[in-house]
């Protein structure tokens, strides 16, 4: 849960385009460094993806506190649902048009 929250804090400025081009923070790819507009586009897209994945980690962490028996079918089922959701988000992100 703590890692998910930390990732969310790091992802939101990127998702909202609040991080100027730099070499220390953001999705640093050759495409991103072509121009400030490309930097914002690449980092907004990556930030949105990272924020979605971070929220899944936060939900999984909260569920871990709420489910008393970690070996219970409810916990295992929730873990599988979150795994599938995370994979679907990643697949959707990789297949969606670049914008």
C-alpha positions as CSV (number, residue, x, y, z in Angstrom):
1,X,0.0,0.0,0.0
2,X,2.8,2.4,0.9
3,X,4.6,1.7,-2.4
4,X,1.4,2.2,-4.3
5,X,0.8,5.5,-2.6
6,X,4.3,6.7,-3.3
7,X,4.0,5.7,-7.0
8,X,0.7,7.6,-7.1
9,X,2.4,10.7,-5.7
10,X,5.1,10.5,-8.3
11,X,2.7,9.7,-11.2
12,X,0.1,12.5,-10.7
13,X,2.4,15.4,-11.6
14,X,3.5,13.5,-14.8
15,X,-0.1,12.7,-15.7
16,X,-1.1,16.4,-15.4
17,X,1.8,17.6,-17.4
18,X,3.3,19.6,-14.5
19,X,6.9,18.3,-14.9
20,X,9.1,20.2,-17.2
21,X,11.7,18.4,-19.4
22,X,14.6,17.2,-17.3
23,X,17.0,14.3,-17.0
24,X,16.1,13.2,-13.4
25,X,12.3,12.7,-13.2
26,X,9.8,11.4,-15.8
27,X,9.7,8.9,-18.6
28,X,13.1,9.7,-20.3
29,X,13.0,8.3,-23.8
30,X,14.5,9.6,-27.0
31,X,11.0,10.4,-28.2
32,X,10.3,12.5,-25.1
33,X,13.4,14.6,-25.5
34,X,12.5,15.7,-29.1
35,X,10.6,18.7,-27.9
36,X,8.8,20.1,-24.8
37,X,5.4,19.1,-26.4
38,X,6.7,15.5,-26.9
39,X,7.9,15.5,-23.3
40,X,4.5,16.4,-22.0
41,X,2.7,14.0,-24.2
42,X,4.9,11.0,-23.4
43,X,5.0,11.8,-19.7
44,X,1.2,12.4,-19.5
45,X,0.6,9.0,-21.0
46,X,3.1,7.3,-18.8
47,X,1.9,9.1,-15.8
48,X,-1.7,8.0,-16.4
49,X,-0.6,4.4,-16.8
50,X,1.5,4.6,-13.6
51,X,-1.3,6.2,-11.7
52,X,-3.7,3.4,-12.6
53,X,-1.2,0.7,-11.6
54,X,-0.5,2.5,-8.3
55,X,-4.2,2.6,-7.5
56,X,-4.3,-1.1,-8.0
57,X,-1.4,-1.5,-5.5
58,X,-3.2,0.7,-3.0
59,X,-6.4,-1.4,-3.3
60,X,-4.4,-4.6,-2.9
61,X,-2.7,-3.2,0.2
62,X,-6.0,-2.1,1.8
63,X,-7.5,-5.5,1.0
64,X,-4.6,-7.2,2.7
65,X,-5.4,-5.3,5.9
66,X,-9.2,-6.1,5.7
67,X,-9.0,-9.8,4.9
68,X,-8.2,-11.6,8.1
69,X,-7.0,-14.9,6.6
70,X,-4.5,-14.3,3.7
71,X,-5.2,-17.9,2.5
72,X,-8.9,-17.4,2.2
73,X,-10.7,-17.8,-1.1
74,X,-11.9,-14.2,-0.9
75,X,-8.3,-12.8,-0.7
76,X,-7.0,-15.2,-3.4
77,X,-10.0,-14.2,-5.6
78,X,-9.4,-10.5,-5.1
79,X,-5.7,-10.9,-5.8
80,X,-6.5,-12.7,-9.1
81,X,-9.0,-10.0,-10.1
82,X,-6.4,-7.3,-9.4
83,X,-3.8,-9.2,-11.4
84,X,-6.1,-9.5,-14.4
85,X,-7.1,-5.8,-14.1
86,X,-3.5,-4.7,-13.9
87,X,-2.7,-6.9,-17.0
88,X,-5.7,-5.5,-18.9
89,X,-4.6,-1.9,-18.1
90,X,-1.1,-2.7,-19.3
91,X,-2.3,-4.4,-22.5
92,X,-4.8,-1.6,-23.2
93,X,-2.0,1.0,-22.7
94,X,0.3,-0.7,-25.1
95,X,-2.4,-1.3,-27.8
96,X,-4.0,2.1,-27.6
97,X,-3.1,4.8,-30.2
98,X,-0.3,7.1,-29.0
99,X,-1.7,10.4,-27.8
